Amino acid sequence: MRTSTSLLIAGLTLTLTVPSTVRAQLPDWGADRYDRRCDTRYDVERVAILAHDVEETATRIHYEAERNNRRPNRDEARMLEALHLLNEAAAAFHDRVEERWGGGSSRGAGDFEDLVRAYYETGYALDRVNRRPYIDQGMERIGALLTQLSGYYGRSRDHRFTRGWGDRYDHDRYDRDRYDHDGYGDGRYGHDGYGRGRGGHGRYGRDGWNDRRDRQ
């Protein structure tokens, strides 16, 4: 009887101690997942690299578009205005991220929202003009970068560039209400814009000082 009792106690002791020993030797997967998620939720160095690439790409396609469209029609003027605003939004976002890297407290969430909005509004403007491969390729690049960045600002979202946004996204959070009703026409590149000193046709009006047209 004593032997049976001893064996039972030994068995219970082994049952209780072995799992705790094994658990001590295994990684704590729950904590590991949590720590990894927290460590990568906002990787400022990675975000800074992506922000730099977005601004660089936006600057390049904006410059090329202005150089190749010296006398834009109304829709091309809207495209140029949208690319200008996209370039500005990309620069503002990059600056805010660089501030964070330098010790600032803001992650630039608001600037990222502005950047995404400018990106979609540029897509709407591009739907109204002929395709230009260098712009489409740049927008595809920016869309891929924004997709990567979105994971650091809330939830991941697919921002890949496609044509036909005017039909797909009219009621989306980044809809084009801002530029409906000829909103571009009175802006920086509009034919009645602030460039009245050059004949009242805006900076890039048809009677202005630039003649080259982009007809790719």
N, C-alpha and C positions, 0 to 999 in steps of 0.2 A: 504494500500500500504506500509506504514511504517512497519507494522507488518510482511508482507511477506518479505520485504527487510532484516529485522532483522533476521528472521528465515533462510534466504538464507546465510547470513554472518555467522551465528552460525554454520550452517551445513558445510560450507566450512572450517571454523576454526577447527571443530571437525575432518573432513577428513584429514586435514594436520597435526594435532597434535597427533592424536591417533597412527598412524603408527610409528612416531618417539619415542613415549613413549614406545610402545611395543618393538621396536628395542633396546631401551636402557635397557630393562629388559631381553632380550634374549642373549645367548652367541654369540660372534662373531665367527661363525664357520669357516669363511675364515681365520681369523687371528689365530684361534686355530690350524687349520690344518697346517698352515705355521710354527707356533712356535713349534709345536710338531715334525714336520719333521726336523726342524733345531736342536732341542734339541737331537734327537735320531740319526741324520745322522752319528755322530761319538761318540758313547758312549764308552769312553776309558776304563772304568771299565769292561763293558761287553766284549769288544774286548780282553782285557787282560785275562779274564777268558777263553774265547774260544781259544786264542793263547796258553795258558798254557795247555789246554786239548789236543790240536793238538800235541804239542811237547811231552807231556807225552805218548801219544799213539804211536807216531812215534818212540820214544826211546824204548818203550817196544817191539814192533814187530821187530825192528832192532836187539835188543839184543837177542831175542828169535831165530830169524832166524840165526844169527851168531853162537849161541850156538848149534843149531841143524843141521847146515850144515858145518861141519868141513872140508869136502873134496868135494866141489861142482864141478859139471860138468860145462861146458861152460855157459849154460843157467842159472844155479843156481848162478854162479858167477855174471852174469848180474843182477840177482834179488838182490843179496847182495849189489852190488854197488849202485843200484837204491835206496834201502832202506837206505843205508848210506847217500846218497845225500838228500833224503827226510828228514831224521833226522836232517841233517845240516841246511837245508832250514827252517825247523820248528823252530829250535833253534834260527836262525838269525831273523826270523819274531817275535818270542816271545821277544827277546831282544830289538828289535826296538820298539815294543809296550810298553814294560816296560819303555823305555826311554821317550816315549810320556807321560806316566802316571807320570813320575817324573819331567815333565815340558818341555820336548823336543818339538820341532816344527814339526817333521816328523810323519806322520801317518803310514809310512811303506808300502806305496802302491807298491813300487818296490819290496820289500821283499815278499809281498803277492803274486805278480805275479810270482816270483821265486818259491814260495812254491807250488802254483797251478801247475806250469809247472813240478816240481819234482814229484808231486802227479800223474799226468797223465803219466809221463815217467815210474814211478814205475808200474802203471797199465799195460803198454806195456810189461815190463819185466816179470810181473806175468803171462801174457798170454802164455809165452813160457815154463812154468814149471807146475808141478802137483800142484793141489790145496792144500793149507795148511790152515785149518780153522782159526787158530789164526791170520794169516796174513790177510786173507779175512775179518775177523771180525774187525780187526784194521783199514783196509782200508775203510770199511763201516762207521766206526766211524769218521774217518778223513774226508771222503766225506761229511757226514752230518754237521760237524763243518764248513767246507769250504763253504757249502751252506749258512749257517747262516752268516758267515763273509763276503760273497760276497756283501751283501746289504750295507756294510759300505765302499766298494771300488768300486764305480761305480754302476752297475746294478746288481740285484739279478740273480743268475745263479744256476742251479741244477748241483751239482758235485757228485751226488750219484755214488758209486763204482759199476761197473758191469764188467763182463768178456767180452772179445772180443773187446777191445778198438782198437786193431791193425787194424781191418777192419773199425770201425766206425769213428775213429778220425785221420786217416792218413793225411787229408788235413785241419785239424782244426788248430786253433791258437796255440795249445799245441801239435803239431804233433811230431813224433818220429824221425825226421831227425837227431837229435843230436846223436842218438845211432844206426842208420843204418850202414851198412857196418862193422859190428863187432866192433862197437865203444867201447863196454865194454871190449872186449878181451884184450886190452892193458892197462887197468886201474888197480885200486887198487886190484881187485880180479881176474884179468885175469891170464891166464896160462903163459903169457909172460910179466907180469907186473913188478912192481918195486921190488917185493920180490925176486929178483934173488939170493940174499944171501942164500936162502933156496932151492937151486937146480934149479933155473931158472924157477920155476913153479908158481911164485906169492905167495902171502900170504896164499892163500887157494888152492894151486895147489895140484894135486893128489899125488905127491911125497913129500909133505910137512910134517909138524909135527902133523897134526890133522887128525883123522880117522873117526870120527862119521859122519854119513849121515842121513839126514832127509828124510824119505820116507813115510810121512803121506799121 
